[in-house]
Amino acid sequence: SYCLFNSSLIFWYSLIKSASSAGLVTLATQTVSSAVSTITFDGYFTSDYNFYRLYITGWSGSAASKPAMQFRASDTALTASSYRTTGFVNNFDSSNGLLDANKYGAWDASLAKLTLGTNLEETDAQGGMGGTVDFYDPLNASTKPTFLTHVQSEQDGGNVAILSVGGYYNVATAISGFTLEWQNHDCDAGTFTLSGVKK
């Protein structure tokens, strides 16, 4: 019994050690402090990593809208109407004290919306939008590029919301990066950090 417990400890220690030695590696950071139309990361996807995570802090725009993204290939945006997304929104409205869960989606759009449902508030009174966007095996030319977001923000009108959206570009292709925008408006604040997970 003691030997089995001791072996388990060694096993779990080796797992923890392996995970910590892998870890996240920061590849690039961009900070927006004045109005820009887009934010682009390109050329950071390499064979060193299969999984990437973009950390977003304090993202806001010049008017209430939805953040959106287009993939890039060879430093060129993929603009075809081939983005398919689905997601859900959990929001709390103080006027009725209810927690509402809503399901949304978009089919064959010209860009991928990173949040769905009600527009996000433009001000940074709540710290702007914060969260993550994940990318899986972006250099694999035989699969459709995918993404997953998980963010928190204030919706237009004051609701607090947690939003999760996933989707893909409906053409198998390797991607070299992505461009972010605050749909139909400028981005006026935010910090964006792209990291890769060591193999």
C-alpha positions as YAML, in Angstrom:
chain: A
units: angstrom
residues:
- id: 1
  name: SER
  ca: [0.00, 0.00, 0.00]
- id: 2
  name: TYR
  ca: [2.75, 2.41, 0.93]
- id: 3
  name: CYS
  ca: [4.73, 1.58, -2.20]
- id: 4
  name: LEU
  ca: [1.68, 2.16, -4.42]
- id: 5
  name: PHE
  ca: [1.04, 5.55, -2.81]
- id: 6
  name: ASN
  ca: [4.70, 6.48, -3.19]
- id: 7
  name: SER
  ca: [4.67, 5.48, -6.87]
- id: 8
  name: SER
  ca: [1.60, 7.65, -7.42]
- id: 9
  name: LEU
  ca: [3.37, 10.61, -5.90]
- id: 10
  name: ILE
  ca: [6.30, 10.13, -8.25]
- id: 11
  name: PHE
  ca: [3.92, 9.79, -11.20]
- id: 12
  name: TRP
  ca: [2.03, 13.00, -10.41]
- id: 13
  name: TYR
  ca: [5.26, 14.86, -9.70]
- id: 14
  name: SER
  ca: [6.55, 13.90, -13.15]
- id: 15
  name: LEU
  ca: [3.32, 15.16, -14.75]
- id: 16
  name: ILE
  ca: [3.52, 18.49, -12.92]
- id: 17
  name: LYS
  ca: [7.18, 18.86, -13.82]
- id: 18
  name: SER
  ca: [6.46, 18.17, -17.50]
- id: 19
  name: ALA
  ca: [3.62, 20.69, -17.57]
- id: 20
  name: SER
  ca: [5.70, 23.41, -15.96]
- id: 21
  name: SER
  ca: [8.63, 22.82, -18.31]
- id: 22
  name: ALA
  ca: [6.27, 23.21, -21.28]
- id: 23
  name: GLY
  ca: [4.41, 26.35, -20.26]
- id: 24
  name: LEU
  ca: [3.50, 29.47, -22.20]
- id: 25
  name: VAL
  ca: [6.03, 31.50, -24.14]
- id: 26
  name: THR
  ca: [5.21, 35.14, -24.89]
- id: 27
  name: LEU
  ca: [5.68, 35.81, -28.61]
- id: 28
  name: ALA
  ca: [4.40, 39.36, -29.07]
- id: 29
  name: THR
  ca: [2.49, 42.12, -27.27]
- id: 30
  name: GLN
  ca: [0.63, 45.12, -28.69]
- id: 31
  name: THR
  ca: [-0.89, 47.94, -26.66]
- id: 32
  name: VAL
  ca: [-3.49, 50.30, -28.11]
- id: 33
  name: SER
  ca: [-3.76, 53.74, -26.48]
- id: 34
  name: SER
  ca: [-5.23, 55.78, -29.35]
- id: 35
  name: ALA
  ca: [-7.67, 55.06, -32.16]
- id: 36
  name: VAL
  ca: [-6.64, 52.36, -34.68]
- id: 37
  name: SER
  ca: [-8.84, 50.53, -37.18]
- id: 38
  name: THR
  ca: [-7.26, 47.06, -36.76]
- id: 39
  name: ILE
  ca: [-4.72, 45.09, -34.72]
- id: 40
  name: THR
  ca: [-2.67, 42.52, -36.63]
- id: 41
  name: PHE
  ca: [-0.45, 39.65, -35.53]
- id: 42
  name: ASP
  ca: [1.26, 37.87, -38.41]
- id: 43
  name: GLY
  ca: [4.30, 35.61, -38.75]
- id: 44
  name: TYR
  ca: [4.27, 34.33, -35.15]
- id: 45
  name: PHE
  ca: [2.82, 30.88, -35.90]
- id: 46
  name: THR
  ca: [5.74, 28.46, -36.30]
- id: 47
  name: SER
  ca: [6.50, 24.76, -36.07]
- id: 48
  name: ASP
  ca: [7.70, 25.33, -32.48]
- id: 49
  name: TYR
  ca: [4.11, 25.34, -31.20]
- id: 50
  name: ASN
  ca: [0.77, 23.71, -32.02]
- id: 51
  name: PHE
  ca: [-1.38, 25.70, -29.58]
- id: 52
  name: TYR
  ca: [-1.53, 29.48, -29.22]
- id: 53
  name: ARG
  ca: [-3.42, 31.75, -26.83]
- id: 54
  name: LEU
  ca: [-4.11, 35.46, -27.21]
- id: 55
  name: TYR
  ca: [-4.67, 37.30, -23.92]
- id: 56
  name: ILE
  ca: [-6.82, 40.42, -24.15]
- id: 57
  name: THR
  ca: [-7.04, 43.10, -21.46]
- id: 58
  name: GLY
  ca: [-9.13, 46.27, -21.53]
- id: 59
  name: TRP
  ca: [-10.22, 46.13, -25.16]
- id: 60
  name: SER
  ca: [-12.74, 48.86, -26.05]
- id: 61
  name: GLY
  ca: [-13.87, 50.74, -29.13]
- id: 62
  name: SER
  ca: [-15.15, 54.15, -30.14]
- id: 63
  name: ALA
  ca: [-18.80, 53.00, -30.08]
- id: 64
  name: ALA
  ca: [-20.81, 49.99, -28.91]
- id: 65
  name: SER
  ca: [-20.16, 47.06, -31.24]
- id: 66
  name: LYS
  ca: [-18.79, 43.53, -31.46]
- id: 67
  name: PRO
  ca: [-15.11, 42.58, -31.70]
- id: 68
  name: ALA
  ca: [-14.31, 40.52, -34.78]
- id: 69
  name: MET
  ca: [-11.40, 38.73, -36.47]
- id: 70
  name: GLN
  ca: [-10.14, 37.56, -39.82]
- id: 71
  name: PHE
  ca: [-7.47, 34.92, -40.27]
- id: 72
  name: ARG
  ca: [-4.42, 35.71, -42.37]
- id: 73
  name: ALA
  ca: [-2.38, 33.61, -44.81]
- id: 74
  name: SER
  ca: [0.98, 34.80, -46.13]
- id: 75
  name: ASP
  ca: [0.38, 38.23, -44.57]
- id: 76
  name: THR
  ca: [-2.97, 38.65, -46.36]
- id: 77
  name: ALA
  ca: [-6.39, 38.68, -44.70]
- id: 78
  name: LEU
  ca: [-8.79, 35.86, -45.57]
- id: 79
  name: THR
  ca: [-11.88, 37.87, -46.49]
- id: 80
  name: ALA
  ca: [-14.12, 35.27, -48.18]
- id: 81
  name: SER
  ca: [-17.56, 34.66, -46.69]
- id: 82
  name: SER
  ca: [-16.43, 31.39, -45.13]
- id: 83
  name: TYR
  ca: [-16.42, 32.07, -41.36]
- id: 84
  name: ARG
  ca: [-18.81, 29.94, -39.30]
- id: 85
  name: THR
  ca: [-19.29, 30.57, -35.60]
- id: 86
  name: THR
  ca: [-21.49, 29.53, -32.71]
- id: 87
  name: GLY
  ca: [-21.57, 30.47, -29.07]
- id: 88
  name: PHE
  ca: [-23.52, 31.40, -25.99]
- id: 89
  name: VAL
  ca: [-23.92, 34.44, -23.78]
- id: 90
  name: ASN
  ca: [-24.65, 34.39, -20.06]
- id: 91
  name: ASN
  ca: [-25.78, 37.85, -18.97]
- id: 92
  name: PHE
  ca: [-27.19, 39.35, -15.79]
- id: 93
  name: ASP
  ca: [-29.67, 42.22, -15.96]
- id: 94
  name: SER
  ca: [-30.17, 44.11, -12.70]
- id: 95
  name: SER
  ca: [-33.62, 45.32, -13.78]
- id: 96
  name: ASN
  ca: [-35.15, 41.87, -13.55]
- id: 97
  name: GLY
  ca: [-32.53, 39.99, -11.55]
- id: 98
  name: LEU
  ca: [-32.43, 37.11, -14.01]
- id: 99
  name: LEU
  ca: [-29.50, 35.22, -15.44]
- id: 100
  name: ASP
  ca: [-30.26, 34.62, -19.10]
- id: 101
  name: ALA
  ca: [-28.43, 32.18, -21.35]
- id: 102
  name: ASN
  ca: [-28.74, 32.87, -25.08]
- id: 103
  name: LYS
  ca: [-27.42, 30.93, -28.06]
- id: 104
  name: TYR
  ca: [-26.24, 32.61, -31.25]
- id: 105
  name: GLY
  ca: [-24.34, 31.85, -34.41]
- id: 106
  name: ALA
  ca: [-23.18, 33.15, -37.79]
- id: 107
  name: TRP
  ca: [-22.87, 31.20, -41.05]
- id: 108
  name: ASP
  ca: [-20.56, 31.96, -43.98]
- id: 109
  name: ALA
  ca: [-19.77, 35.49, -42.82]
- id: 110
  name: SER
  ca: [-16.87, 37.59, -44.07]
- id: 111
  name: LEU
  ca: [-15.32, 37.72, -40.61]
- id: 112
  name: ALA
  ca: [-15.54, 35.85, -37.32]
- id: 113
  name: LYS
  ca: [-17.33, 37.65, -34.51]
- id: 114
  name: LEU
  ca: [-15.54, 37.05, -31.22]
- id: 115
  name: THR
  ca: [-18.71, 37.80, -29.26]
- id: 116
  name: LEU
  ca: [-22.35, 37.32, -30.21]
- id: 117
  name: GLY
  ca: [-25.67, 38.79, -29.16]
- id: 118
  name: THR
  ca: [-25.90, 42.31, -27.74]
- id: 119
  name: ASN
  ca: [-23.13, 44.78, -28.65]
- id: 120
  name: LEU
  ca: [-20.38, 45.33, -26.10]
- id: 121
  name: GLU
  ca: [-20.23, 48.70, -24.35]
- id: 122
  name: GLU
  ca: [-17.70, 51.10, -25.87]
- id: 123
  name: THR
  ca: [-16.47, 52.60, -22.61]
- id: 124
  name: ASP
  ca: [-13.79, 51.10, -20.39]
- id: 125
  name: ALA
  ca: [-15.71, 51.83, -17.18]
- id: 126
  name: GLN
  ca: [-15.66, 48.10, -16.43]
- id: 127
  name: GLY
  ca: [-12.09, 47.71, -17.66]
- id: 128
  name: GLY
  ca: [-13.10, 46.96, -21.25]
- id: 129
  name: MET
  ca: [-13.36, 43.46, -22.66]
- id: 130
  name: GLY
  ca: [-11.00, 40.88, -21.22]
- id: 131
  name: GLY
  ca: [-10.40, 37.24, -22.02]
- id: 132
  name: THR
  ca: [-8.67, 34.81, -24.34]
- id: 133
  name: VAL
  ca: [-8.70, 33.56, -27.94]
- id: 134
  name: ASP
  ca: [-7.24, 30.12, -28.63]
- id: 135
  name: PHE
  ca: [-5.83, 28.84, -31.93]
- id: 136
  name: TYR
  ca: [-5.17, 25.16, -32.68]
- id: 137
  name: ASP
  ca: [-2.51, 23.86, -35.09]
- id: 138
  name: PRO
  ca: [-2.70, 26.92, -37.38]
- id: 139
  name: LEU
  ca: [0.01, 25.74, -39.79]
- id: 140
  name: ASN
  ca: [-1.83, 22.55, -40.70]
- id: 141
  name: ALA
  ca: [-2.83, 23.14, -44.34]
- id: 142
  name: SER
  ca: [-5.05, 20.04, -44.46]
- id: 143
  name: THR
  ca: [-7.49, 21.23, -41.78]
- id: 144
  name: LYS
  ca: [-9.84, 24.19, -41.43]
- id: 145
  name: PRO
  ca: [-8.39, 26.85, -39.09]
- id: 146
  name: THR
  ca: [-10.35, 27.16, -35.85]
- id: 147
  name: PHE
  ca: [-10.60, 29.45, -32.83]
- id: 148
  name: LEU
  ca: [-12.27, 29.59, -29.41]
- id: 149
  name: THR
  ca: [-12.93, 32.68, -27.28]
- id: 150
  name: HIS
  ca: [-13.87, 33.08, -23.65]
- id: 151
  name: VAL
  ca: [-14.38, 36.67, -22.53]
- id: 152
  name: GLN
  ca: [-16.08, 38.88, -19.96]
- id: 153
  name: SER
  ca: [-17.42, 42.34, -20.66]
- id: 154
  name: GLU
  ca: [-20.16, 44.87, -20.06]
- id: 155
  name: GLN
  ca: [-22.84, 44.76, -22.73]
- id: 156
  name: ASP
  ca: [-24.39, 47.89, -24.18]
- id: 157
  name: GLY
  ca: [-27.05, 48.85, -21.63]
- id: 158
  name: GLY
  ca: [-25.09, 47.75, -18.58]
- id: 159
  name: ASN
  ca: [-25.55, 43.97, -18.42]
- id: 160
  name: VAL
  ca: [-22.56, 42.00, -17.23]
- id: 161
  name: ALA
  ca: [-21.83, 39.14, -19.60]
- id: 162
  name: ILE
  ca: [-19.65, 36.08, -20.04]
- id: 163
  name: LEU
  ca: [-19.36, 35.08, -23.68]
- id: 164
  name: SER
  ca: [-17.91, 31.98, -25.32]
- id: 165
  name: VAL
  ca: [-17.64, 31.65, -29.09]
- id: 166
  name: GLY
  ca: [-16.01, 29.05, -31.29]
- id: 167
  name: GLY
  ca: [-15.74, 28.69, -35.02]
- id: 168
  name: TYR
  ca: [-13.74, 27.94, -38.11]
- id: 169
  name: TYR
  ca: [-12.91, 29.14, -41.61]
- id: 170
  name: ASN
  ca: [-14.60, 26.75, -44.02]
- id: 171
  name: VAL
  ca: [-11.55, 26.23, -46.23]
- id: 172
  name: ALA
  ca: [-8.65, 23.96, -45.31]
- id: 173
  name: THR
  ca: [-5.58, 26.20, -45.20]
- id: 174
  name: ALA
  ca: [-2.58, 27.08, -43.10]
- id: 175
  name: ILE
  ca: [-2.80, 30.50, -41.47]
- id: 176
  name: SER
  ca: [0.05, 32.84, -40.60]
- id: 177
  name: GLY
  ca: [-1.84, 35.16, -38.25]
- id: 178
  name: PHE
  ca: [-5.00, 37.16, -37.66]
- id: 179
  name: THR
  ca: [-6.41, 40.69, -37.67]
- id: 180
  name: LEU
  ca: [-8.72, 42.03, -34.95]
- id: 181
  name: GLU
  ca: [-11.21, 44.86, -35.27]
- id: 182
  name: TRP
  ca: [-13.96, 46.55, -33.28]
- id: 183
  name: GLN
  ca: [-16.58, 46.00, -35.95]
- id: 184
  name: ASN
  ca: [-17.38, 49.19, -37.95]
- id: 185
  name: HIS
  ca: [-15.57, 51.37, -35.39]
- id: 186
  name: ASP
  ca: [-12.04, 52.13, -34.24]
- id: 187
  name: CYS
  ca: [-10.31, 50.32, -31.39]
- id: 188
  name: ASP
  ca: [-9.26, 52.89, -28.82]
- id: 189
  name: ALA
  ca: [-7.74, 50.85, -25.96]
- id: 190
  name: GLY
  ca: [-6.46, 47.41, -25.07]
- id: 191
  name: THR
  ca: [-3.44, 45.19, -24.52]
- id: 192
  name: PHE
  ca: [-3.01, 42.04, -26.62]
- id: 193
  name: THR
  ca: [-0.43, 39.36, -25.83]
- id: 194
  name: LEU
  ca: [0.12, 36.31, -28.03]
- id: 195
  name: SER
  ca: [1.68, 33.22, -26.43]
- id: 196
  name: GLY
  ca: [2.59, 29.77, -27.66]
- id: 197
  name: VAL
  ca: [2.56, 26.53, -25.70]
- id: 198
  name: LYS
  ca: [5.79, 24.56, -25.92]
- id: 199
  name: LYS
  ca: [5.46, 21.09, -27.39]
...
